[in-house]
Amino acid sequence: MWVLITCTLVTTLYATTITIANVSLPQIQGSMSASPDQIGWVVTSNLIATAVTIPLSGWLSARFGRRRVMLVGVSGFAFATLMCGLSNSLTELVFWRVVQSSCGSPLTPISQSVVIDRFPGEKRGPAIAVYGFGVVLGPTIAPLLGGWISEAISWRWVFFILIPMAGLALAGLFLFLEPEKPKDPKARLDWTGFLSLSIAVGCIQLMLDRGERAEWFSSPEIIIELSLAVLAGWVFLVHSFTTDRPFLDPKLFTERNFALGMGIAVIFGMLFVTPMVLMPAMLQQLRDIPEFTVGTLIAARGLGTMVAQIMMMYAANRWSPRSLLWIGFGAQTVAGLQMAHYEVNVTLFDVAWTSIIQGFGVGCLWTPITLVIFSNFDPRRTAEGASLFHFVRSLGSSYFISASFVVVFHTQKISYSELVRWINPFHEPLRFDWVNGVWSLDSLRGLMSMAGEVGRQSLTIGFVNAYALFLWASILVYPLIMLVAWPARGYVPPRGSSNAA
């Protein structure tokens, strides 16, 4: 049990960093005198570093042993977090965020592989449900904690507050996780696969983050990033299918439930974090709502998540994972329908209860996705499978967040130009007295008020379109759920294997 608690704490530690700084970005921007484009690197650097380093966890575990990697990772994470809080320039902050993510991102798949190996059979479902508390509750509670700390103390304490938690995790690893021999101390890293995948992933992320501002393919930067991504991706695929020991083994996808589970995990990643990133931006930009209030609204989804996770402890061994997946993604679809009908004066109550529904869906999904992915998986390759699981989940999150903001800003421009066409003295509704009093076209103040309102409405349309994208993503997963084979047969060694008997 103490091993399970320690692994959950380690996962919570890193999962919290994903969203805790998001509500503090306006304060960080003011403190660093940074532009909106520059402050975006605080998030972008974290996403790229996470996506690049997660796949290393399988090789690191085999080469050095899981306990040693987790101890070094937590220690490096704690030091980088301290330096984030002490940063005096944006360059320093971005650098230490990269180090923080690089040290912390392998912790989640490695700790998950420990839980899967320690709790086989019927014990696995409830154990994964407990472990899932750290994965899904950390990013949910973090905005509330970050918003309160930013308002009450300083944005720097958003990072400092994580250091005691890192100390507890480090103590738990020392006390409860016994040393283990590395499975393959002479394992070599496939540098060609790692570097080509890193370049492809990083270039796509940069292209999505900067494309709208750079006006896409009219910019040489975007063309170069796309070209490098295609070239590196081609090298990675060809190399993976032709080398004996690839960085990510494509043969893993020959098992049906594993391949389907990975597809479901991508969509889960797309839906997991995105509302917690979009919602603070919408409420702060359109309604000027304080950070703590925004954090409270986002944290409301933690209530739904907690109810779902408690339900998973009971249902994991009693209900089919497919049934749980239908419930979880169904809740996401309901939340997406509600968010797709938001308008500029949406009530805080509507935001809160939608967050609760979305959180309930997230809480219902972690356990069945894990059970499906590892239902027929080779137990000797658990660390490798867990690293791939978290890699595709992280990739789904980072790419979908960037794509959502592309939708927000691109459709905002289109909506603004369409709305402005109706702002003229000959448009009948603008002749009403109450309109002329606030948005008179004959005064500078009235014109400025009108421009501000058109901007608010067009930005609202942009966010609504992003929520519509969320809705369609939640629907996209249903065919994959229907194809999952359950009851699972369990792992069957291939013919001719030394384990086959």
Buried (B, 14 or more C-beta within 10 A) or exposed (E): EEBBBBBBBBBBBBBBBBBBBBBBBBBBBEBBEBEEEBBBBBBBBBBBBBBBBBBBBBBBBBBBBBBBBBBBBBBBBBBBBBBBBEBEEBEBBBBBBBBBBBBBBBBBBBBBBBBBBBBEEEEBBBBBBBBBBBBBBBBBBBBBBBBBBBBEEBBBBBBBBBBEBBEBBBEBBEEBBEEEEBBEEEBEBBEBBBBBBBBBBBBBBBBBBBBBBBEBEEBEEBBEBBEBBEBBBEBBBEBBEEEEEBBBBEEBBEBBBBBBBBBBBBBBBBBBBBBBBBBBBBBBBBBEBBBBBBBBBBBBBBBBBBBBBBBBBEBBBEBBBBBBBBBBBBBBBBBBBBBBEBEBEBEBEBBBBBBBBBBBBBBBBBBBBBBBBBBBBBBEBBBBBBBBBBBBBBBBBBBBBBBBBBBBBBBBEEBBEEBBEEBEEEEEEBEEEEBBEEBBBEEEEBBEBBBEBBBBBBBBBBBBBBBBBBBEBBEBBBEBBEEBBBEBEEBEEEEEEEEEE
